[in-house]
Amino acid sequence: MIDFRVAKQRHRGPHPQDAELFAERQWEALRNAVADFSWLLGRGYAHDSALKLVGDRFQLTARQRTAVSRASCSDSQRESRQKGKLAKAELAGKALLLDGFNVLTTVEAALGGGVILRCRDGCFRDMALKTPPKRLNESAKRLPSWGRRKSFGIWTNRSPTAAV
């Protein structure tokens, strides 16, 4: 059994202002900002310029702008990502390569009460800082054992986590 208890150190938990910045009353503005930003990306606008324009229009904080950026993509990017999506039945009996660092940080953020974004492309992304697991005791302990217990997948570690 995998132990998912959250350690006392909540490195990947919520930012102190997340309750206010991502409260339900903010959702409409954030969704509209994602739609506008995605539209601009689809028309070739530069990422940073488009994000500033949309962030200013909706009076978003830096953290809310980061969320909008992470949750957005152009229509063509979304379609491309959807084409690569496989049904559960298509995966049966096949090896699955997982980026253990990204999976682990998102799970830790969720367990710590952090913001998890349901993004325009259907993926879920966290807002956690990407601190390498070797710097966080709870991550360093979980990554090797979690990988061994998942017989359906192979964990991969990309730099800077390869030293774990």
Sequence and secondary structure as in RCSB ss.txt:
>XXXX:A:sequence
MIDFRVAKQRHRGPHPQDAELFAERQWEALRNAVADFSWLLGRGYAHDSALKLVGDRFQLTARQRTAVSRASCSD
SQRESRQKGKLAKAELAGKALLLDGFNVLTTVEAALGGGVILRCRDGCFRDMALKTPPKRLNESAKRLPSWGRRK
SFGIWTNRSPTAAV
>XXXX:A:secstr
       S  TTS  TTHHHHTSGGGHHHHHHHHHHHHHHHHTT  HHHHHHHHHHHTT  HHHHHHHHHH   H
HHHHHHHHT   HHHHTTS EEEEHHHHHHHHHHHHTT  EEE TTS EEE      GGGSHHHHHHHHHHHHH 
TTEEEE  TTGGG 
